[in-house]
Amino acid sequence: MLEWLKQRVISWLLSRYVGRWIHVEQKNLHGQTQGNVWTLEVDDLLLRKDCLDRFELPFTVRSGTVKKMTVVWKDKHTLHIAVETVFVVLESRSADRTPSPAELKDMEAKTKRALLEHWEAQLDG
């Protein structure tokens, strides 16, 4: 029971903090505990296609994977994350290309989300 709870907590933390760059799926999680040390391994992660959009780079992610990510949580203030083998396929963003209506709607939603995150950060700080 406690093992399941620890995996859920780390999965939630991963989704919260690295979920904007990768898709975290429960089926890819492998966890274990030894005393105060929690170890979680996540295999075959997919990069989100919009993971670099907030940086307004002249290219976009076409596809990408992370072979393995290991999270070791030793105490409540020490968290180590190791990432192994990242593969990314990029494509250039055409400056004269007109975005589709779906892309415009997606850009608007991302802008709103970024604004809400900014406001939340101001409230928390």
FENKA-V446060 format. One record per residue. N is the residue number from 1. RES is the residue in three letters. PSI is psi in whole degrees, 0 to 359 (999 if undefined). Layout:
BEGIN
N_RES_PSI / N_RES_PSI
END
This chain:
BEGIN
1_MET_311 / 2_LEU_324 / 3_GLU_313 / 4_TRP_317 / 5_LEU_318 / 6_LYS_317 / 7_GLN_319 / 8_ARG_319 / 9_VAL_312 / 10_ILE_322 / 11_SER_317 / 12_TRP_317 / 13_LEU_317 / 14_LEU_313 / 15_SER_320 / 16_ARG_317 / 17_TYR_331 / 18_VAL_3 / 19_GLY_341 / 20_ARG_345 / 21_TRP_329 / 22_ILE_158 / 23_HIS_122 / 24_VAL_118 / 25_GLU_137 / 26_GLN_326 / 27_LYS_340 / 28_ASN_1 / 29_LEU_135 / 30_HIS_115 / 31_GLY_158 / 32_GLN_158 / 33_THR_146 / 34_GLN_100 / 35_GLY_238 / 36_ASN_2 / 37_VAL_121 / 38_TRP_131 / 39_THR_131 / 40_LEU_128 / 41_GLU_135 / 42_VAL_125 / 43_ASP_150 / 44_ASP_61 / 45_LEU_148 / 46_LEU_134 / 47_LEU_144 / 48_ARG_140 / 49_LYS_337 / 50_ASP_13 / 51_CYS_335 / 52_LEU_1 / 53_ASP_326 / 54_ARG_343 / 55_PHE_355 / 56_GLU_49 / 57_LEU_161 / 58_PRO_17 / 59_PHE_164 / 60_THR_163 / 61_VAL_121 / 62_ARG_317 / 63_SER_164 / 64_GLY_153 / 65_THR_155 / 66_VAL_120 / 67_LYS_314 / 68_LYS_140 / 69_MET_131 / 70_THR_131 / 71_VAL_125 / 72_VAL_122 / 73_TRP_106 / 74_LYS_322 / 75_ASP_184 / 76_LYS_349 / 77_HIS_2 / 78_THR_116 / 79_LEU_123 / 80_HIS_131 / 81_ILE_125 / 82_ALA_129 / 83_VAL_133 / 84_GLU_129 / 85_THR_94 / 86_VAL_129 / 87_PHE_124 / 88_VAL_134 / 89_VAL_122 / 90_LEU_155 / 91_GLU_146 / 92_SER_152 / 93_ARG_120 / 94_SER_128 / 95_ALA_331 / 96_ASP_1 / 97_ARG_134 / 98_THR_127 / 99_PRO_149 / 100_SER_164 / 101_PRO_323 / 102_ALA_320 / 103_GLU_321 / 104_LEU_317 / 105_LYS_319 / 106_ASP_317 / 107_MET_320 / 108_GLU_317 / 109_ALA_319 / 110_LYS_321 / 111_THR_317 / 112_LYS_317 / 113_ARG_317 / 114_ALA_320 / 115_LEU_317 / 116_LEU_318 / 117_GLU_320 / 118_HIS_315 / 119_TRP_319 / 120_GLU_319 / 121_ALA_322 / 122_GLN_322 / 123_LEU_322 / 124_ASP_328 / 125_GLY_999
END
